[in-house]
Amino acid sequence: GHQQWRRQLMATGLRFTLILLIAGLLQATVLAEFRFLGVSVELLLLVTVLVAFHGGPERGAWVGLAASLIQDALTGAPFGIHALIYAPLALAVSSLEDRTVGASPALNGLGLALVVASGSALVSIVGLLFGQIAISFETLSERALLAGLLTALIAKPVNEFIRWSVDGVVAGEIELRNPQNI
């Protein structure tokens, strides 16, 4: 009962921590080096969106808060500026899971690209409002759309890790022993 619930909660928290650490390291190293027209994949935003989609609003908001603080540390942005977007976006995305059941992978990918592009654009707008960046609205829109498309390209493998972090089950896991025979 209660002990099993606590162990499961602890294991889920450890999985989310591992995912966030790996995503932060990848964002700061590999993805920072591979830019297309000055735009990089928004991995921490992708993690937030996928956790909210698969894990619900509470998990999404908590992971979004942690991911946003990691993003602030990586970019040198004022502490908490990304949290103004990531956590509320997670809450909005969490309501989409039931509405997208049965949608084609292409439609899901397009939706994901648009959500990430929206999040990227909103972060840039917040940066403009706080005087952190100076960018034209046209350039901001182009970069946000490109970030959404680039991020959607890597979404499938990231999605498998996120589903594991939410459910604790690897897709296609095989039971090697019949529990009745043990």
Summary of the structure (lengths in Angstrom):
residues: 182
radius of gyration: 17.5
end to end distance: 23.0
largest distance: 66.8
contacts: 562
relative contact order: 0.14
helix: 75%
strand: 1%
